[in-house]
Amino acid sequence: METMEVSHLSALAFYTAGEECYKGERFYWQNREKTMTLVGLGHAHTIQNNKKNERFDAVEAEWKNLTKNCLKGQRELQPILFGGFTFDPQNNVAGEWTGFPEAYFALATFQLVIRDEKAYVSIHLLTQDQDGEAQFEALRKERDY
């Protein structure tokens, strides 16, 4: 993981820049007060399950395991998991969400956080591959392009 503060970056431009390469793997969220905006491109990791009763605990346990070695303290440097849970896991009525898991969360490969007029871009890469450093360097080049 690597995070850098950027002087100015449009959240919408960041989101749009990922349209071709990250189709289906982008998200954009902003709070009502517009004091926090979160944009993600790509999926460095996903957490999903179809557990009806333990879905909250299962997601929390996997997330804690993934982030146990992250620096604690500075919230702008923390990775943010984006996603959600089904509202009613007992509902079996067919609809547009049929086939979607009970829990689905994604850690973005590229994460933009704009909070209180400060912007931070993070790169997340989770890999066991021997060429992990080369993969990370390729992500740096993509970020800086």
C-alpha positions, -999 to +999 in steps of 0.1 A: +000+000+000+012+035-008-007+068-001+002+102-013-015+136-007-023+154-039-029+191-042-060+190-063-078+162-081-114+161-094-132+131-080-154+129-111-123+131-134-106+103-114-137+082-117-141+089-154-104+081-161-111+045-151-141+040-174-123+018-199-098-001-178-120-006-148-155-011-162-176-028-136-149-022-110-155+015-101-173+032-074-181+068-064-196+079-031-200+113-014-216+122+019-245+146+019-224+175+034-198+169+006-170+168+032-160+133+022-157+118-013-145+082-020-136+070-054-123+035-063-109+020-094-102-017-098-105-044-072-073-052-053-093-076-032-130-086-028-147-100+002-180-118-005-201-145+010-236-159+010-238-166+048-273-156+060-265-153+097-228-148+101-222-125+071-213-095+092-188-113+114-173-131+084-166-099+065-153-082+096-129-111+104-115-112+068-111-074+068-093-074+101-070-102+089-062-082+057-055-050+075-037-063+106-003-050+093-015-016+082-004+015+100-029+026+125-038+062+134-039+085+104-074+079+089-065+094+055-039+066+051-062+038+059-076+015+032-114+017+029-136-012+021-166-003-002-197-024-006-227-037+013-249-064+026-284-075+014-311-058+034-332-090+038-313-123+034-346-142+039-362-126+008-363-150-021-382-129-046-365-127-079-353-093-090-323-073-103-302-083-074-308-121-078-274-138-080-257-111-061-240-124-029-254-116+006-222-096+013-199-080-013-171-056-005-142-044-026-108-028-017-100-006-046-067-009-065-066+029-067-084+048-039-091+085-039-102+100-006-112+137-005-119+147+031-121+183+044-106+197+012-075+174+013-071+147-013-052+114-010-045+087-036-037+052-025-025+022-044-035-012-030-019-045-042-024-078-024-003-105-040+019-135-032+035-134-066+073-132-068+070-103-092+049-082-067+073-053-067+071-051-105+033-052-104+034-024-078+058-003-100+034-008-129+005+005-108+027+035-098+032+043-135-005+040-142-013+063-113+012+089-124+002+088-161 
